[in-house]
Amino acid sequence: MVLIKRIAIVLVGILLVLSLNAAMVSASSQNLLPFENSEAGRNSNAYMPTYNPSMNDRRNFIDEISNYATEASTKWGIPASAIIGMAVIESGYGTTRIAVNANNIFGIKVWTTSPSQGWQLKGQPDENNGTVPVLSDFGVDRLIFDESKRVDNWYRMFKSRKEAVEYLAGTLLQNQRYGFAKTNYANNLSNGWSYERASKQYIYEIANAGYNHLGGDYYRNVVGKLMAEWNLYEYDEKANNGVFKDIHGHWAKEEIEFLAEKGWIDGYNDGTFKPDVSLTRAQAAKIISSFLILTNTTEPIHFKDVQSGFWGHDYIVLVAQHNLMNGTGANQFSPNMILTRAQMAQVFYNAGFYTQSAGSDMNSFTDVRNDYWAHIAIETMRQEGIMAGYGNGRFGINDSITRAQLAAIIYRLDQKGWNKK
């Protein structure tokens, strides 16, 4: 009985292998080249997949390439979604002859004869302006070329698909021809564009620059459909490590990311931080209370312009209870008013972020009189190296504080160990 079962298992295995081989032969027979069959062969078949990938094959390809693309995007600034989408379009999910034989999933050519580390795609249509000698002509799309004279069908050979991704993102798309598109991509994200819009624009720009001969509109459309089908934009977000998409290259990027990791700051629903936007008093209240881990003192606090349903209500109550931020008069807090530099200095002073208070006779700034209400606070913050003035001798008492500037100051305070009141 056991022997019969084993024989049955072996027979099933043989049948599976035969059926798979038959499927491969059948698929391959549909893509014959002219030198393989003078009747059925087509030059255009050279570009076609060697087999039709299953949905599982496609998913596995996306999963593999997404890892390489995410790493490459983080390192070189090329949108991960674009890298993955281009890999799918150019390689048929890794099934084209070029992808199978050379790990070249992007169809990157080497325009020369017999290059080192190159692989030749025999039988493909002439892309060298009709200069390739024809040995046999069996009709339209059925030409047999003298492959030894060709420079237009050699492709770069890669050791792995990962190496192909790294070459594309780290070398090819960084050159003078395409480099501008990466800069535009970063700028578009900083201006609040979605990953989808910015990535599609990137595809459009590199295609118009020559990456695809059919042009930007065509390439953006076909790659864009793939990016949407597989929701590839999630890898753009992953490449940014879950932080804000508009702080790449910003002077306060490190400080902003540090505070975000600590949970002291957050951004907007569209994935941006808006680092150069002026900070409101309510936003400052939230950041300060989070940084200092303030707790409720049960002291009743109420501002008539801060309703209980307002998003910043609890944070405003906390900073008021601890006498860090007070109202602006007439029982109002003015939550949406822009926080000024003088107000910020006073908040830090109220929080006790100093070793010694400045003297009342100090006068370091031309726009801060000794009788100004925040004079001592401003001088103390200057003395502690927490806030500084401008090169023209002004402090800028009524100038606004940006979200990035506060993040940088909080970062410095944390490094000094002043994270408790």
BELWO-V751109 format. One record per pair of residues at least 24 apart in sequence whose ideal C-beta (glycine too) atoms are under 10 Angstrom apart, sorted by sequence separation. I is the first residue (numbers start at 1). J is the second residue. D is the distance in Angstrom with one decimal. If there is no record, write none. Layout:
((I;J;D) (I;J;D))
//
This chain:
((27;51;4.3) (97;121;6.0) (123;147;8.1) (126;150;8.2) (127;151;9.5) (128;152;3.9) (178;202;9.5) (181;205;4.0) (182;206;9.1) (199;223;8.8) (200;224;4.9) (203;227;8.3) (243;267;8.2) (244;268;8.5) (246;270;9.1) (251;275;8.7) (252;276;9.4) (264;288;9.0) (266;290;9.1) (282;306;8.1) (294;318;4.3) (297;321;4.6) (303;327;5.9) (311;335;9.3) (312;336;9.3) (324;348;8.9) (326;350;8.5) (353;377;10.0) (356;380;7.9) (358;382;7.6) (359;383;9.4) (364;388;9.6) (365;389;5.2) (366;390;9.8) (373;397;9.7) (26;51;9.2) (27;52;6.0) (62;87;8.9) (96;121;8.9) (97;122;9.0) (122;147;5.2) (127;152;4.3) (128;153;8.7) (180;205;7.3) (181;206;5.0) (199;224;8.2) (245;270;8.5) (246;271;7.9) (247;272;8.5) (250;275;5.4) (251;276;10.0) (264;289;9.4) (265;290;7.5) (286;311;8.5) (289;314;8.2) (290;315;7.7) (293;318;9.9) (294;319;7.0) (296;321;6.9) (297;322;7.2) (303;328;9.1) (305;330;9.2) (306;331;9.9) (310;335;6.8) (324;349;9.6) (325;350;7.7) (342;367;9.6) (349;374;7.9) (355;380;9.5) (358;383;5.1) (364;389;7.0) (365;390;8.7) (367;392;9.6) (372;397;7.2) (387;412;9.6) (24;50;8.1) (26;52;9.9) (61;87;7.8) (62;88;7.3) (65;91;9.1) (97;123;9.2) (98;124;9.4) (121;147;9.5) (124;150;8.9) (126;152;6.7) (127;153;7.4) (180;206;9.3) (181;207;9.5) (244;270;9.8) (245;271;4.9) (246;272;4.4) (247;273;5.6) (250;276;8.1) (264;290;4.5) (265;291;8.7) (286;312;5.8) (289;315;4.7) (292;318;8.7) (295;321;9.0) (296;322;9.9) (301;327;9.4) (304;330;8.1) (305;331;8.3) (306;332;8.3) (310;336;9.7) (324;350;4.9) (325;351;9.7) (342;368;8.1) (354;380;4.9) (357;383;8.6) (358;384;8.9) (366;392;7.9) (367;393;8.2) (368;394;8.4) (386;412;6.5) (24;51;6.0) (61;88;7.2) (97;124;9.0) (120;147;6.5) (125;152;9.0) (126;153;8.7) (178;205;8.0) (179;206;9.8) (181;208;9.1) (200;227;7.4) (244;271;6.5) (245;272;6.2) (246;273;6.0) (247;274;9.4) (263;290;6.6) (264;291;4.8) (285;312;5.9) (288;315;7.9) (289;316;8.6) (292;319;8.7) (294;321;7.7) (295;322;9.0) (303;330;9.7) (304;331;5.2) (305;332;4.7) (306;333;5.2) (323;350;5.9) (324;351;5.5) (346;373;8.0) (347;374;9.8) (349;376;7.0) (350;377;7.7) (353;380;8.5) (354;381;7.5) (356;383;7.6) (357;384;9.9) (365;392;9.9) (366;393;4.6) (367;394;4.7) (368;395;5.3) (385;412;7.8) (386;413;6.9) (23;51;7.5) (65;93;9.3) (120;148;9.6) (122;150;8.6) (124;152;7.9) (125;153;8.9) (178;206;5.0) (181;209;7.0) (196;224;8.2) (199;227;6.5) (200;228;9.4) (243;271;8.9) (244;272;5.8) (245;273;8.4) (246;274;6.8) (247;275;5.7) (259;287;7.8) (262;290;8.3) (263;291;9.7) (264;292;9.4) (282;310;7.6) (283;311;9.9) (284;312;9.5) (285;313;9.6) (286;314;8.8) (287;315;8.4) (289;317;9.0) (290;318;9.5) (294;322;5.6) (303;331;6.0) (304;332;6.2) (305;333;6.1) (306;334;9.2) (307;335;9.9) (319;347;7.8) (322;350;8.2) (323;351;9.2) (324;352;9.6) (346;374;4.7) (349;377;3.5) (353;381;7.7) (355;383;9.0) (356;384;8.6) (365;393;6.4) (366;394;5.7) (367;395;5.9) (368;396;9.6) (369;397;9.8) (381;409;9.0) (384;412;9.7) (23;52;8.8) (65;94;8.2) (121;150;9.4) (124;153;4.9) (173;202;9.3) (177;206;8.6) (178;207;9.9) (180;209;7.8) (242;271;9.4) (244;273;3.7) (246;275;7.0) (247;276;10.0) (262;291;8.0) (264;293;9.5) (282;311;7.6) (283;312;7.3) (285;314;9.2) (286;315;4.1) (289;318;4.4) (302;331;7.6) (303;332;5.8) (304;333;8.8) (305;334;6.6) (306;335;5.7) (322;351;8.1) (345;374;5.7) (346;375;10.0) (348;377;7.2) (349;378;8.3) (354;383;7.2) (355;384;7.1) (364;393;8.4) (365;394;5.9) (366;395;8.4) (367;396;7.2) (368;397;6.2) (384;413;9.6) (58;88;7.9) (61;91;8.2) (64;94;8.3) (120;150;7.4) (123;153;8.2) (179;209;9.6) (181;211;9.2) (243;273;8.0) (244;274;8.4) (246;276;9.3) (282;312;3.6) (285;315;4.3) (286;316;8.5) (288;318;8.5) (289;319;5.6) (292;322;7.7) (294;324;8.0) (303;333;4.0) (305;335;6.8) (342;372;7.7) (344;374;9.3) (345;375;9.6) (346;376;9.0) (347;377;8.3) (348;378;9.8) (349;379;9.5) (354;384;4.9) (365;395;4.0) (367;397;5.8) (386;416;8.3) (61;92;9.4) (62;93;8.0) (121;152;9.5) (122;153;7.0) (124;155;9.9) (178;209;5.6) (196;227;7.3) (240;271;8.1) (244;275;7.9) (259;290;8.9) (281;312;8.6) (282;313;8.8) (284;315;9.0) (285;316;4.8) (288;319;5.7) (302;333;9.7) (303;334;8.6) (305;336;8.8) (319;350;9.0) (342;373;7.9) (343;374;7.3) (345;376;9.4) (346;377;4.4) (349;380;5.6) (353;384;6.8) (364;395;7.8) (365;396;8.6) (367;398;8.6) (385;416;8.8) (61;93;4.5) (121;153;4.7) (177;209;5.6) (178;210;8.1) (195;227;9.3) (196;228;7.6) (259;291;7.9) (280;312;8.4) (283;315;8.9) (284;316;9.8) (285;317;8.8) (286;318;9.1) (287;319;9.9) (289;321;9.6) (292;324;7.9) (301;333;9.3) (303;335;8.0) (305;337;9.7) (319;351;9.3) (342;374;4.3) (345;377;4.5) (346;378;8.1) (348;380;8.3) (349;381;6.7) (354;386;7.9) (365;397;8.1) (367;399;9.8) (384;416;8.4) (386;418;8.8) (60;93;8.7) (61;94;5.0) (120;153;5.8) (121;154;7.8) (173;206;6.8) (176;209;9.9) (177;210;6.4) (178;211;6.7) (199;232;7.9) (200;233;9.8) (282;315;7.1) (285;318;7.4) (286;319;8.9) (289;322;8.2) (341;374;9.0) (342;375;9.2) (344;377;9.1) (345;378;4.6) (348;381;5.7) (353;386;6.2) (58;92;9.6) (59;93;9.3) (60;94;8.9) (61;95;8.6) (114;148;8.4) (119;153;9.5) (120;154;5.4) (121;155;6.0) (172;206;9.6) (177;211;8.5) (199;233;6.6) (237;271;6.7) (282;316;6.3) (285;319;4.6) (288;322;9.1) (340;374;9.0) (343;377;9.3) (344;378;9.6) (345;379;8.8) (346;380;9.9) (347;381;9.8) (384;418;9.2) (58;93;4.8) (113;148;7.9) (118;153;9.9) (119;154;7.1) (120;155;7.5) (196;231;9.6) (198;233;9.4) (236;271;9.4) (281;316;8.0) (284;319;8.2) (285;320;8.3) (289;324;8.1) (342;377;7.8) (345;380;7.9) (346;381;9.0) (349;384;9.5) (57;93;6.2) (58;94;9.1) (113;149;7.6) (114;150;9.5) (115;151;9.0) (118;154;4.5) (119;155;5.2) (173;209;9.9) (196;232;9.2) (197;233;9.7) (199;235;9.9) (288;324;6.1) (289;325;9.3) (342;378;6.5) (345;381;4.7) (348;384;8.5) (57;94;8.0) (58;95;9.6) (68;105;9.8) (113;150;7.2) (114;151;9.2) (118;155;6.5) (119;156;7.9) (195;232;9.1) (196;233;5.3) (199;236;6.3) (282;319;9.9) (288;325;7.2) (341;378;8.2) (344;381;8.4) (345;382;8.5) (349;386;9.5) (55;93;10.0) (57;95;7.8) (61;99;9.5) (113;151;5.3) (118;156;6.4) (119;157;4.8) (173;211;8.3) (195;233;4.3) (198;236;8.1) (281;319;9.3) (348;386;6.0) (53;92;7.1) (54;93;9.5) (112;151;5.5) (113;152;10.0) (115;154;5.5) (117;156;6.8) (118;157;5.8) (119;158;9.4) (172;211;8.7) (194;233;7.8) (195;234;8.6) (285;324;8.3) (348;387;7.4) (52;92;8.8) (53;93;4.5) (65;105;7.3) (111;151;5.4) (112;152;9.9) (114;154;7.3) (115;155;9.3) (117;157;4.7) (195;235;9.1) (196;236;8.6) (284;324;9.6) (285;325;5.8) (341;381;9.5) (51;92;9.2) (52;93;9.5) (53;94;7.5) (110;151;8.6) (111;152;6.8) (113;154;7.4) (115;156;8.0) (116;157;8.9) (117;158;8.5) (195;236;4.1) (284;325;7.2) (345;386;8.2) (49;91;8.4) (50;92;8.6) (53;95;5.4) (109;151;9.1) (111;153;9.8) (112;154;6.6) (115;157;8.9) (117;159;9.3) (194;236;9.5) (195;237;6.4) (344;386;9.6) (345;387;5.7) (47;90;9.6) (49;92;3.9) (52;95;7.7) (109;152;7.5) (110;153;9.9) (111;154;7.4) (282;325;9.8) (344;387;7.2) (48;92;7.5) (49;93;7.7) (50;94;9.9) (51;95;5.7) (61;105;8.7) (109;153;7.9) (110;154;4.9) (195;239;9.5) (281;325;6.9) (47;92;8.7) (49;94;8.8) (50;95;5.6) (109;154;6.6) (110;155;6.6) (195;240;9.0) (342;387;10.0) (49;95;3.7) (50;96;7.0) (109;155;5.7) (110;156;5.2) (281;327;9.8) (341;387;7.2) (48;95;8.8) (49;96;5.6) (50;97;6.0) (108;155;6.6) (109;156;7.2) (110;157;8.8) (189;236;8.8) (198;245;8.4) (281;328;8.0) (48;96;7.2) (49;97;8.5) (107;155;6.9) (108;156;4.9) (285;333;8.3) (341;389;9.1) (47;96;6.6) (48;97;8.2) (50;99;8.8) (51;100;9.1) (106;155;9.5) (107;156;9.5) (46;96;8.8) (47;97;8.1) (49;99;8.6) (50;100;5.8) (106;156;9.0) (108;158;8.6) (195;245;6.9) (285;335;7.7) (345;395;8.1) (46;97;6.6) (47;98;8.3) (49;100;8.9) (50;101;9.2) (104;155;4.9) (185;236;9.7) (189;240;8.8) (194;245;8.9) (282;333;7.9) (284;335;9.7) (45;97;9.3) (46;98;8.8) (102;154;9.8) (103;155;10.0) (104;156;5.8) (106;158;9.4) (193;245;8.6) (281;333;6.6) (282;334;8.9) (283;335;8.7) (345;397;8.5) (102;155;5.4) (103;156;9.3) (104;157;7.0) (105;158;8.3) (192;245;8.9) (193;246;8.9) (281;334;5.9) (282;335;3.7) (283;336;9.3) (341;394;10.0) (342;395;7.5) (101;155;8.7) (102;156;7.1) (103;157;7.3) (104;158;5.8) (190;244;9.7) (192;246;6.7) (280;334;8.9) (281;335;5.6) (282;336;6.5) (284;338;9.8) (285;339;9.3) (341;395;6.5) (342;396;8.5) (343;397;8.9) (347;401;9.9) (98;153;9.6) (102;157;4.6) (103;158;4.1) (106;161;9.9) (189;244;9.2) (190;245;8.1) (191;246;7.5) (280;335;6.6) (281;336;7.4) (282;337;8.8) (283;338;9.8) (284;339;4.8) (341;396;5.2) (342;397;4.0) (343;398;9.4) (99;155;9.6) (101;157;8.4) (102;158;6.4) (103;159;6.8) (105;161;5.7) (108;164;7.5) (189;245;4.6) (190;246;4.3) (280;336;5.3) (281;337;5.4) (283;339;7.8) (288;344;9.6) (340;396;8.5) (341;397;6.1) (342;398;6.9) (344;400;9.5) (345;401;9.7) (353;409;9.4) (98;155;5.2) (102;159;9.9) (103;160;5.7) (104;161;9.0) (188;245;9.8) (189;246;5.5) (190;247;7.8) (280;337;6.7) (281;338;7.7) (282;339;9.2) (294;351;9.9) (340;397;6.6) (341;398;7.5) (342;399;8.8) (343;400;9.8) (344;401;5.0) (97;155;9.3) (98;156;9.4) (103;161;5.3) (106;164;6.2) (188;246;9.5) (189;247;9.1) (190;248;7.2) (280;338;6.3) (281;339;5.2) (340;398;5.3) (341;399;5.1) (343;401;8.1) (98;157;9.7) (99;158;9.7) (103;162;8.8) (104;163;9.8) (105;164;5.3) (106;165;8.2) (108;167;7.1) (186;245;9.3) (187;246;9.6) (189;248;6.9) (190;249;8.0) (278;337;9.9) (279;338;7.0) (280;339;6.5) (281;340;9.4) (284;343;8.2) (288;347;6.4) (292;351;6.8) (340;399;6.6) (341;400;7.5) (342;401;9.8) (347;406;9.8) (353;412;9.8) (47;107;8.4) (103;163;7.0) (104;164;5.9) (105;165;7.7) (108;168;7.0) (186;246;9.0) (190;250;7.8) (278;338;4.6) (279;339;4.9) (284;344;7.2) (288;348;9.0) (291;351;9.2) (338;398;9.5) (340;400;6.4) (341;401;5.9) (353;413;6.0) (103;164;5.6) (106;167;8.4) (187;248;9.5) (277;338;9.8) (278;339;7.6) (279;340;9.7) (338;399;9.4) (339;400;6.8) (340;401;7.1) (344;405;8.5) (348;409;7.6) (355;416;9.8) (99;161;8.0) (102;164;8.6) (103;165;10.0) (106;168;5.3) (186;248;5.1) (187;249;9.2) (278;340;9.5) (281;343;7.6) (285;347;9.1) (288;350;9.8) (338;400;4.6) (339;401;5.1) (344;406;7.1) (348;410;9.7) (351;413;8.7) (104;167;9.3) (105;168;8.7) (108;171;9.7) (185;248;9.3) (186;249;6.3) (284;347;7.1) (288;351;7.4) (337;400;9.9) (338;401;7.9) (339;402;9.7) (353;416;8.0) (355;418;9.8) (33;97;9.2) (104;168;9.9) (108;172;6.6) (338;402;9.8) (341;405;8.7) (345;409;10.0) (354;418;8.7) (31;96;9.7) (99;164;8.6) (279;344;8.3) (344;409;7.6) (348;413;7.7) (353;418;5.0) (31;97;8.4) (106;172;8.1) (183;249;9.5) (281;347;9.6) (352;418;7.9) (353;419;9.9) (94;161;7.1) (106;173;9.9) (339;406;8.0) (351;418;7.9) (27;95;9.2) (352;420;9.1) (353;421;8.8) (351;420;9.4) (352;421;5.8) (91;161;8.8) (348;418;9.0) (351;421;5.3) (350;421;8.8) (91;164;9.0) (47;121;8.2) (87;161;8.0) (46;121;5.5) (195;270;9.8) (46;122;7.4) (47;123;10.0) (192;268;8.7) (194;270;6.9) (195;271;7.5) (46;123;4.8) (47;124;6.7) (87;164;8.0) (193;270;9.1) (194;271;7.9) (45;123;7.4) (46;124;3.7) (47;125;8.5) (87;165;7.3) (90;168;9.8) (192;270;6.5) (194;272;9.8) (44;123;9.5) (45;124;8.9) (46;125;7.5) (86;165;9.8) (192;271;9.1) (193;272;9.3) (43;123;6.0) (44;124;8.1) (192;272;5.5) (42;123;8.7) (43;124;6.1) (44;125;6.4) (84;165;9.0) (87;168;8.4) (191;272;9.1) (41;123;7.4) (43;125;4.4) (83;165;6.2) (86;168;7.7) (189;271;8.6) (190;272;8.2) (192;274;7.7) (42;125;9.3) (43;126;8.1) (189;272;8.0) (190;273;9.9) (190;274;9.3) (80;165;9.7) (83;168;6.7) (190;275;8.6) (36;122;9.4) (82;168;9.9) (83;169;6.0) (127;213;9.1) (190;276;9.0) (35;122;6.9) (36;123;7.6) (78;165;9.5) (82;169;9.3) (86;173;9.7) (33;121;9.4) (34;122;9.5) (35;123;5.8) (33;122;6.8) (34;123;5.8) (80;169;9.0) (33;123;3.4) (72;162;9.0) (76;166;8.6) (78;168;7.7) (79;169;9.5) (83;173;8.8) (32;123;9.0) (33;124;8.3) (71;162;8.5) (75;166;8.5) (78;169;4.4) (82;173;9.0) (68;160;8.9) (73;165;9.8) (76;168;9.4) (77;169;8.4) (78;170;8.5) (68;161;6.8) (69;162;9.8) (72;165;5.4) (76;169;4.7) (68;162;4.6) (71;165;8.2) (72;166;6.0) (75;169;7.6) (76;170;5.1) (78;172;9.7) (67;162;8.2) (68;163;9.0) (70;165;9.9) (71;166;8.4) (72;167;9.7) (75;170;7.0) (76;171;9.1) (78;173;5.4) (42;138;9.8) (45;141;8.6) (65;161;6.6) (68;164;8.3) (69;165;6.0) (72;168;7.7) (73;169;7.1) (77;173;9.3) (78;174;8.3) (41;138;7.7) (42;139;9.9) (43;140;9.1) (44;141;5.6) (64;161;6.7) (65;162;8.8) (68;165;4.0) (72;169;3.8) (76;173;7.7) (77;174;8.8) (324;421;7.7) (38;136;7.3) (42;140;9.2) (43;141;5.1) (44;142;9.9) (64;162;8.5) (67;165;9.2) (68;166;7.2) (71;169;9.0) (72;170;6.6) (76;174;6.5) (323;421;9.7) (39;138;7.6) (42;141;4.8) (43;142;6.9) (65;164;9.2) (69;168;9.3) (82;181;9.4) (322;421;6.6) (35;135;8.7) (38;138;5.0) (39;139;9.8) (41;141;8.8) (42;142;6.5) (43;143;6.0) (61;161;8.8) (65;165;6.7) (68;168;9.7) (69;169;7.6) (78;178;9.2) (34;135;9.7) (35;136;8.3) (37;138;9.6) (38;139;9.5) (41;142;6.2) (42;143;9.8) (43;144;9.0) (64;165;9.8) (68;169;8.7) (72;173;9.5) (34;136;7.5) (40;142;9.2) (41;143;9.8) (43;145;8.5) (77;179;9.9) (79;181;9.5) (34;137;9.4) (39;142;8.4) (41;144;8.5) (78;181;8.7) (79;182;8.7) (82;185;8.6) (34;138;6.3) (38;142;7.0) (78;182;6.1) (34;139;9.5) (37;142;9.4) (77;182;5.1) (106;211;9.4) (107;212;9.8) (38;144;7.9) (76;182;7.6) (77;183;8.5) (79;185;6.0) (34;141;8.1) (46;153;7.9) (78;185;7.7) (79;186;9.9) (34;142;5.0) (35;143;9.8) (36;144;9.9) (77;185;7.1) (33;142;9.5) (34;143;6.2) (35;144;5.1) (77;186;6.2) (34;144;4.9) (35;145;8.7) (79;189;9.2) (33;144;8.7) (34;145;8.6) (35;147;8.5) (73;185;10.0) (81;195;6.7) (85;199;8.1) (89;203;9.9) (80;195;9.1) (81;196;7.9) (85;200;9.5) (291;406;9.8) (79;195;7.3) (82;198;9.5) (83;199;9.6) (287;403;8.7) (79;196;9.9) (81;198;9.4) (82;199;5.1) (86;203;7.6) (284;401;7.4) (81;199;4.6) (82;200;8.4) (85;203;7.3) (283;401;9.8) (288;406;8.7) (292;410;9.9) (79;198;6.9) (80;199;8.4) (81;200;8.8) (82;201;9.8) (284;403;9.4) (287;406;6.2) (291;410;5.5) (79;199;4.2) (82;202;5.4) (86;206;8.9) (280;400;9.5) (283;403;7.2) (287;407;7.9) (290;410;9.4) (291;411;9.9) (78;199;9.7) (79;200;9.2) (81;202;9.0) (82;203;5.4) (86;207;9.8) (278;399;9.3) (279;400;7.0) (280;401;9.8) (292;413;9.6) (79;201;9.5) (81;203;9.0) (90;212;9.2) (278;400;3.9) (279;401;4.9) (284;406;6.5) (287;409;9.9) (288;410;8.2) (291;413;7.5) (79;202;5.3) (89;212;9.0) (277;400;9.2) (278;401;7.0) (279;402;6.3) (280;403;9.4) (283;406;8.3) (287;410;6.6) (291;414;7.5) (78;202;7.7) (79;203;8.3) (82;206;8.1) (278;402;5.9) (279;403;5.2) (86;211;8.4) (277;402;6.5) (278;403;7.8) (279;404;9.2) (86;212;9.1) (276;402;5.3) (277;403;5.7) (279;405;7.8) (292;418;9.4) (293;419;7.9) (275;402;6.6) (276;403;7.5) (277;404;8.8) (278;405;9.5) (279;406;5.5) (291;418;9.6) (292;419;6.9) (293;420;7.7) (294;421;7.7) (78;206;9.3) (274;402;8.9) (275;403;5.5) (276;404;6.2) (279;407;9.5) (291;419;6.4) (292;420;6.8) (293;421;9.2) (274;403;6.2) (275;404;3.6) (276;405;9.0) (291;420;9.7) (292;421;5.3) (89;219;8.2) (273;403;6.6) (274;404;8.9) (275;405;8.7) (291;421;9.9) (273;404;7.9) (275;407;7.6) (86;219;8.6) (89;222;5.9) (90;223;9.4) (275;408;9.7) (288;421;9.7) (85;219;9.7) (88;222;9.7) (89;223;5.6) (273;407;8.5) (88;223;8.1) (86;222;9.9) (87;223;9.9) (89;225;9.3) (267;403;9.0) (85;222;8.6) (86;223;6.0) (89;226;6.2) (82;220;9.9) (85;223;4.2) (88;226;5.1) (265;403;7.8) (84;223;9.4) (85;224;7.5) (87;226;9.4) (88;227;9.1) (85;225;8.6) (86;226;8.7) (82;223;6.9) (85;226;4.4) (86;227;9.7) (88;229;9.2) (265;406;8.3) (81;223;8.8) (82;224;9.5) (84;226;8.0) (85;227;4.6) (88;230;7.9) (265;407;6.1) (81;224;9.3) (84;227;7.5) (85;228;9.3) (264;407;8.5) (85;229;9.2) (88;232;9.0) (81;226;9.1) (82;227;7.5) (85;230;8.0) (265;410;7.9) (81;227;4.8) (84;230;7.4) (264;410;6.5) (80;227;10.0) (81;228;9.5) (85;232;5.9) (256;403;8.1) (259;406;9.1) (260;407;8.7) (264;411;9.4) (79;227;9.1) (84;232;5.0) (256;404;6.4) (259;407;5.2) (262;410;9.2) (81;230;8.8) (83;232;8.9) (255;404;7.6) (258;407;8.2) (259;408;9.3) (262;411;9.6) (81;231;8.8) (82;232;8.2) (252;402;8.8) (255;405;9.6) (256;406;9.9) (257;407;9.2) (258;408;10.0) (264;414;8.6) (81;232;3.7) (84;235;6.5) (252;403;8.8) (253;404;8.9) (255;406;9.6) (256;407;4.8) (259;410;5.9) (80;232;7.2) (81;233;5.1) (83;235;8.5) (84;236;9.8) (252;404;4.0) (255;407;4.9) (256;408;8.2) (258;410;9.0) (259;411;6.4) (262;414;7.9) (79;232;8.9) (80;233;8.6) (81;234;8.2) (82;235;9.9) (83;236;9.9) (251;404;7.4) (252;405;7.5) (254;407;9.7) (255;408;4.7) (258;411;5.8) (79;233;8.6) (80;234;8.9) (81;235;5.9) (82;236;8.6) (250;404;6.6) (251;405;10.0) (252;406;9.5) (253;407;9.7) (254;408;9.2) (255;409;8.7) (256;410;9.9) (257;411;9.8) (80;235;3.9) (81;236;5.1) (252;407;5.6) (255;410;7.7) (256;411;8.5) (259;414;8.3) (264;419;9.3) (79;235;8.6) (80;236;5.2) (81;237;9.5) (83;239;9.7) (252;408;4.9) (255;411;3.9) (258;414;7.9) (79;236;5.5) (80;237;8.9) (247;404;8.0) (251;408;8.2) (252;409;9.9) (254;411;7.9) (255;412;8.2) (258;415;9.5) (262;419;9.3) (80;238;7.2) (81;239;9.1) (80;239;4.8) (252;411;8.2) (255;414;9.5) (79;239;8.0) (80;240;9.5) (247;407;9.6) (255;415;9.8) (78;239;9.2) (73;235;7.3) (77;239;9.0) (69;232;8.5) (73;236;6.9) (62;226;9.4) (66;230;8.8) (70;234;9.7) (74;238;8.8) (75;239;9.1) (70;235;5.2) (73;238;8.5) (74;239;4.8) (66;232;7.5) (69;235;6.1) (70;236;8.6) (73;239;3.7) (74;240;7.6) (62;229;9.9) (65;232;9.8) (69;236;9.3) (70;237;9.7) (72;239;8.3) (73;240;8.3) (74;241;7.3) (62;230;5.6) (66;234;8.7) (67;235;9.0) (70;238;5.3) (71;239;8.0) (62;231;10.0) (66;235;5.1) (69;238;9.6) (70;239;4.9) (62;232;7.9) (65;235;9.4) (69;239;7.8) (70;240;9.7) (58;229;9.9) (59;230;8.7) (67;238;9.8) (70;241;9.7) (77;248;7.0) (58;230;8.5) (66;238;8.2) (77;249;8.9) (62;235;9.3) (66;239;9.9))
//
